[in-house]
Amino acid sequence: MPPRLASAPANRRDEALDIAVAGRPVVALLPADRRVRVGLVMPVVDRVVDVSVQPTSATIALEEAARRAQTPMTSVERAARRMLVDAAARSDAWAPTAEMCLVRAFGGVAFPLLAAAYGQGGAPLREVPRWAEPVLAATTIGEGAVVAFGAAATRPVRRTLVAAIRPLPTGEIDLTALGLALMARDVLEPDQLARLLCAERVPQPNSQLPDRSTMRAARLVLVGWGPARTERVLTEAAGRADGSAVLLEIIQYARQLGDHGPAQPLPNRLDELHDVHRALMRTATATATATAATATATATATARPTLPGHAPPPAPRRRRTPHRVLTPPVASRAVGPHTPIPTPHAVRALDGRRAGDLAFVVPRTVGDLERWGRLLSNCLADFASATVTGRSVLVGVLRASRLVYVIELTPTGSIRQFCGRANRRPTERDHRTVVEAMAAAGVLDRGTSGNTADRNGA
């Protein structure tokens, strides 16, 4: 009696066809309605585990069995194809050709819509994402569209679903557009879904595609974005090699931030949307310490960058009160996006502190500066070396969870620059609020020129 298929209906378990090597069943085929499910035989427990979504695992199992039995793999492949053709005939399913590799053969008999893509010359899909399984298992494109989009499966959606599954010119079968459309099915109208399904796309690794739980979480986030923004962002993600990875990072940040996420209106571009979320996430703080003398020596070795439109200020006066010196430690390795930014204790204590409708935020890594620069349209990324070596101390200012200003301090706690988007000057009210709060925190000395609540200086 053949082994049981673990996930098969009870009255059909005995219909499984075995692909055996040296008399031992290795792979079981279960004919169904116009498709054939594929399973691995577990002889000890007399069970079959359904691996239809992982056709590679069935091929590997046969190769391993052939190696153990010292049987030529070519003869095992011929026997497997004959059994596949027999199972396909019993279920009125697509049948592989004699020259087709086993990965394509197993995937094609298990998923009719995938078989159609193989008929168009598609390369083997080594694994089918779980969220795509019910769609690709449909026997017709119309049935697959209804499974995927329900009442939104209009004629344009059905037509463009064909395009989303069709192989790319390179031969790869990329399911990114289908995955993005499934994410957005509760947000987009049918015509928007159709445009997304046929959007220009580039191959993206399966590792970047979401799992089912991430797909569910994404739907909750996209509802808050609205139809227009969702369509634009997801269309852009489909056309970038890293699009899915960046989008899933945004989804993760949005879920973590919850009600504390960025304020409306949100950007409509992928990178900008990523940056406004990432700017609110906290990264690891630096823990090293160093002396003021080391930082001062480093400051004389390298020139400090300046924001466009600002002349370099005169050198800061030396202070004779060491307990007020805000000197972070010196970098000891190459600067990269993940390089920590050492921050003086007094400045670090500002992080999260509120001043009226404003709040302070302290950058933790060089990557934070790069994102801040993109958000404010200035050259903050060029300050990486200066901040890591202690020649500059930067503090961000948020309003309604959105970065609006960045302040550059000297190592001794004087304001060098106080700029908003595109290096615009802050309003008198915001300048006064920020300076008074920083002075109250012991970061600034009210007696130093430029550190007064009056924006024009003392």
C-alpha positions in Angstrom: 0.0 0.0 0.0 1.5 3.4 -1.0 2.4 5.9 1.7 -0.1 8.5 2.7 0.1 12.1 1.5 0.0 14.2 4.7 -2.0 17.1 3.3 -4.1 15.1 0.8 -7.9 14.4 1.2 -8.4 11.0 2.9 -10.2 9.5 0.0 -7.4 10.2 -2.4 -4.3 9.1 -0.6 -4.2 5.8 -2.3 -4.1 7.4 -5.7 -0.5 8.7 -5.2 2.1 7.5 -7.8 5.6 6.8 -6.5 8.9 7.7 -8.1 11.2 5.0 -6.7 15.0 4.6 -6.8 16.3 1.0 -6.3 12.8 -0.1 -5.3 12.4 2.6 -2.6 9.8 5.3 -3.0 11.3 8.8 -2.9 8.8 11.2 -4.4 5.0 10.8 -4.5 2.8 12.4 -7.1 -0.9 12.9 -6.3 -3.1 13.7 -9.4 -5.7 16.4 -8.6 -8.0 18.5 -10.7 -5.8 19.6 -13.6 -2.7 19.6 -11.5 -0.4 17.2 -9.7 0.8 17.8 -6.2 4.4 16.7 -5.4 5.5 15.2 -2.1 8.6 13.6 -0.4 8.1 10.1 1.0 9.0 9.7 4.6 9.3 5.8 4.8 9.8 5.4 8.5 6.6 7.3 9.5 4.7 6.2 6.3 3.9 9.8 5.4 4.3 12.1 2.4 5.2 15.8 3.0 3.8 18.1 0.3 6.7 20.1 -1.3 4.9 21.4 -4.3 6.1 24.9 -3.6 9.7 23.7 -3.4 10.3 21.6 -6.6 14.0 21.8 -6.0 13.7 19.7 -2.9 12.1 16.8 -4.8 14.9 16.9 -7.3 17.6 17.0 -4.6 15.9 14.0 -2.9 16.1 12.0 -6.1 19.7 12.9 -6.7 20.6 11.9 -3.1 18.7 8.6 -3.5 20.5 7.9 -6.8 23.9 8.5 -5.2 23.2 6.2 -2.3 21.9 3.5 -4.6 24.8 4.0 -7.0 22.2 4.4 -9.8 22.8 6.8 -12.8 20.8 10.0 -12.4 19.9 9.9 -16.1 17.9 6.7 -15.6 16.2 8.2 -12.5 15.2 11.3 -14.5 13.8 9.2 -17.3 11.7 7.2 -14.8 10.6 10.4 -13.1 9.4 12.0 -16.4 7.4 8.9 -17.3 5.7 9.0 -13.9 5.0 12.7 -14.3 3.5 12.2 -17.7 1.3 9.4 -16.3 0.2 11.5 -13.3 -0.6 14.4 -15.7 -2.7 12.3 -17.9 -4.8 11.1 -15.0 -5.5 14.6 -13.8 -5.7 16.3 -17.3 -2.8 18.5 -16.3 0.1 20.0 -18.2 2.8 17.4 -19.0 6.5 18.0 -19.2 8.6 17.3 -22.3 11.3 14.6 -22.4 14.1 17.2 -22.4 12.7 19.3 -19.5 14.7 19.5 -16.3 13.0 18.1 -13.2 12.7 21.4 -11.4 10.6 22.8 -14.2 8.7 19.5 -14.6 7.7 19.3 -10.9 6.8 23.0 -10.7 4.8 22.9 -13.9 2.6 19.9 -13.0 1.9 21.4 -9.6 1.0 24.9 -10.8 -0.9 25.3 -14.0 -0.2 29.1 -14.3 3.5 28.4 -13.8 3.4 25.7 -16.5 2.0 28.4 -18.9 5.1 30.5 -18.1 7.3 27.6 -18.7 5.6 27.1 -22.1 6.8 30.6 -22.9 10.4 29.7 -22.2 10.6 30.7 -18.5 13.6 29.6 -16.5 13.0 27.2 -13.6 11.5 28.8 -10.5 13.2 27.0 -7.6 10.7 28.0 -5.0 7.1 29.4 -5.1 6.3 31.9 -2.4 3.5 30.7 -0.1 1.4 33.8 -0.9 1.6 33.0 -4.6 0.7 29.3 -4.2 -3.2 29.6 -4.4 -2.9 32.0 -7.4 -0.5 29.8 -9.5 -2.4 26.7 -8.5 -5.5 28.0 -10.4 -6.3 26.2 -13.6 -7.1 29.4 -15.6 -5.9 33.0 -15.5 -9.4 34.1 -14.7 -9.7 31.8 -11.7 -6.3 32.9 -10.5 -7.3 36.6 -10.8 -10.4 35.9 -8.7 -8.4 34.0 -6.1 -5.9 36.9 -5.9 -8.2 40.0 -6.1 -11.8 38.8 -5.6 -14.4 41.3 -7.0 -11.6 43.5 -8.3 -10.7 40.8 -10.9 -11.9 42.8 -13.9 -11.0 42.1 -17.5 -7.9 44.5 -17.4 -6.8 42.9 -14.1 -7.0 39.4 -15.7 -5.2 40.5 -18.8 -2.3 42.2 -16.8 -2.1 39.2 -14.5 -0.8 37.3 -17.5 1.9 39.9 -17.9 2.9 39.7 -14.3 3.6 36.0 -14.6 5.0 36.0 -18.1 8.9 35.5 -18.2 11.0 38.6 -18.5 13.2 39.0 -21.6 16.0 37.4 -19.7 13.8 34.3 -19.2 13.4 34.8 -15.4 10.0 34.4 -13.9 9.7 37.3 -11.5 6.7 37.4 -9.2 7.5 40.9 -7.7 4.6 42.6 -9.5 2.2 40.0 -8.4 3.4 40.2 -4.8 3.1 44.0 -4.7 -0.4 43.8 -6.2 -1.5 41.3 -3.6 -0.2 43.7 -0.9 -2.2 46.5 -2.3 -5.4 44.7 -3.2 -7.3 46.3 -0.3 -6.2 49.8 -1.3 -6.1 50.1 -5.1 -9.0 50.2 -7.5 -9.0 47.6 -10.3 -7.5 50.0 -12.9 -4.7 50.8 -10.5 -4.1 47.1 -9.8 -3.9 46.5 -13.6 -1.3 49.3 -14.0 0.8 47.8 -11.2 0.6 44.3 -12.5 1.9 45.4 -15.9 4.5 47.9 -14.5 8.0 47.8 -15.9 10.0 45.5 -13.5 13.5 44.1 -13.1 14.4 40.7 -11.5 14.5 40.8 -7.7 15.8 37.9 -5.6 13.2 35.7 -3.9 14.9 36.5 -0.6 13.6 40.0 -1.0 10.0 38.9 -1.4 7.8 39.0 1.7 6.4 36.0 3.6 2.7 35.7 4.3 2.9 37.4 7.7 4.8 40.4 6.2 2.2 40.5 3.4 -0.6 40.9 6.0 1.3 43.6 7.9 2.0 45.4 4.6 -1.7 45.6 3.8 -2.4 47.4 7.1 0.4 50.0 6.4 -0.7 50.6 2.8 -4.2 51.4 3.8 -2.8 54.4 5.6 -0.9 55.6 2.6 -3.9 55.9 0.4 -4.4 54.7 -3.3 -2.4 57.3 -5.1 0.7 57.1 -3.0 0.5 53.3 -2.8 0.4 52.9 -6.6 3.3 55.3 -7.2 5.6 53.8 -4.5 4.9 50.2 -5.4 5.3 50.9 -9.1 8.7 52.4 -8.4 9.6 49.4 -6.2 8.8 47.0 -9.0 11.3 48.8 -11.3 14.2 48.7 -8.9 16.5 45.8 -8.2 16.3 46.7 -4.5 12.7 47.9 -4.6 11.1 45.1 -2.6 13.9 45.2 0.0 13.5 49.0 0.5 9.7 48.7 0.6 9.8 45.9 3.2 12.1 48.0 5.4 9.6 50.9 5.2 6.8 48.5 6.2 8.9 47.2 9.2 9.7 50.8 10.4 6.1 51.9 10.0 4.9 48.9 12.0 7.4 49.6 14.8 6.7 53.3 14.9 2.9 52.8 15.0 1.2 56.1 15.9 4.6 57.8 16.3 5.4 57.6 12.6 6.1 60.5 10.3 3.4 63.1 9.9 1.2 63.6 6.9 1.6 64.3 4.1 4.1 61.5 3.4 6.5 61.6 0.4 5.5 59.8 -2.8 8.9 58.4 -3.7 10.4 55.2 -2.3 13.7 56.6 -1.0 12.1 59.7 0.6 9.5 57.6 2.2 12.2 55.3 3.5 14.2 58.2 4.9 11.3 59.9 6.8 10.6 56.6 8.6 14.2 55.7 9.1 15.0 59.1 10.6 12.7 58.3 13.5 14.3 55.0 14.3 17.0 54.8 16.9 20.3 53.2 16.1 23.0 52.1 18.6 24.8 54.9 20.4 28.6 55.2 20.7 30.1 54.2 24.0 33.7 55.1 23.7 35.2 58.2 25.3 38.2 60.4 24.6 39.9 63.6 25.9 39.4 67.1 24.6 43.1 67.4 23.8 42.9 64.4 21.3 39.8 65.9 19.5 41.5 69.3 19.4 44.6 67.9 17.8 42.4 66.1 15.2 40.5 69.2 14.4 43.7 71.0 13.3 44.6 68.2 10.9 41.5 68.4 8.7 39.4 71.2 7.4 35.7 71.4 8.4 33.0 71.3 5.7 30.5 74.1 5.5 26.9 74.1 4.2 26.4 75.9 0.9 25.8 79.6 1.2 27.6 79.9 4.6 31.1 81.3 5.0 33.4 79.5 7.4 33.0 81.0 10.8 36.1 82.2 12.8 37.8 79.6 14.9 36.1 79.0 18.3 37.6 80.6 21.3 39.3 78.2 23.7 37.4 77.6 26.9 39.0 77.4 30.3 36.2 75.3 31.9 37.0 71.7 31.0 33.8 70.5 32.6 31.7 72.3 29.9 33.8 71.0 26.9 31.6 68.9 24.6 34.3 66.7 23.0 33.4 63.3 21.6 35.9 60.5 21.0 38.0 60.2 17.9 37.2 57.7 15.2 39.6 54.7 15.0 38.4 53.1 11.7 37.1 53.9 8.2 33.9 55.9 8.0 30.9 54.1 6.5 27.1 54.2 6.8 27.2 52.0 10.0 30.0 53.9 11.7 28.8 55.1 15.1 28.8 58.8 15.8 30.3 59.4 19.3 28.2 62.1 21.1 29.0 64.1 24.3 26.9 63.1 27.2 25.2 66.5 27.5 24.2 66.4 23.9 23.1 62.8 24.0 20.8 63.7 26.9 18.9 66.0 24.6 17.7 63.0 22.5 13.9 62.9 22.7 13.6 66.1 24.8 10.8 68.4 23.8 10.7 72.2 23.5 7.3 73.4 22.7 6.1 71.7 19.5 9.7 70.8 18.7 11.8 67.8 19.8 15.5 67.0 19.6 17.0 64.0 18.0 20.7 63.0 18.0 22.2 61.1 15.0 23.7 57.7 16.0 25.4 56.6 12.8 26.9 58.1 9.6 23.9 56.6 7.7 21.6 58.9 9.8 23.5 62.0 8.4 23.1 60.7 4.9 19.4 60.3 5.3 19.1 63.7 7.1 20.9 65.3 4.2 18.4 63.8 1.7 15.5 64.9 3.8 16.7 68.5 4.1 18.3 68.8 0.7 21.8 69.7 1.9 25.2 68.3 2.3 25.0 66.8 5.8 26.5 63.6 4.5 29.8 65.5 4.0 29.9 66.0 7.8 30.6 62.3 8.4 34.3 62.6 9.1 33.9 65.8 11.1 31.3 64.3 13.4 33.1 60.9 13.9 36.4 62.7 14.7 34.7 65.2 17.1 35.2 68.4 15.1 31.5 68.9 14.8 28.5 67.9 16.9 25.1 67.7 15.1 21.7 67.8 16.6 18.4 67.4 14.7 15.1 69.1 15.5 11.8 67.5 14.7 8.3 69.0 14.4 5.4 66.5 14.2 7.9 63.7 13.8 9.4 65.3 10.8 13.0 66.6 10.6 12.9 70.4 10.1 16.4 71.7 11.3 19.9 70.5 12.0 22.3 72.4 14.3 26.0 72.2 14.1 27.9 72.8 17.3 31.6 73.2 17.9 33.4 70.8 20.3 33.2 73.5 22.9 29.4 73.9 22.6 28.9 77.0 20.4 26.5 77.1 17.5 28.2 77.2 14.1 25.2 76.7 11.9 21.5 76.4 12.4 19.7 75.4 9.1 16.5 74.0 7.8 15.6 72.6 4.4 17.9 73.8 1.6 19.9 75.6 4.3 17.1 78.1 5.1 17.4 80.0 8.4 15.0 79.0 11.2 12.2 81.3 12.2 12.8 83.7 15.1 10.4 81.7 17.3 12.0 78.3 16.5 15.5 79.8 17.0 14.6 81.2 20.4 12.8 78.0 21.5 15.7 75.7 20.5 18.5 77.9 21.9 16.8 78.4 25.3 16.1 74.6 25.6 19.7 73.8 24.7 21.1 76.4 27.1 18.8 75.1 29.9 20.2 71.6 29.2 23.8 72.9 29.7 24.8 72.3 26.1 25.2 76.0 25.2 26.6 79.0 27.1 24.3 82.0 26.8 27.3 84.3 27.1 28.9 83.1 23.9 28.2 85.0 20.7 25.7 83.1 18.5 24.3 81.1 21.5 21.7 83.7 22.5 18.0 83.4 22.0 18.3 86.4 19.6 19.0 84.9 16.2 21.2 87.9 15.3 23.6 87.3 18.2 24.4 89.0 21.4 
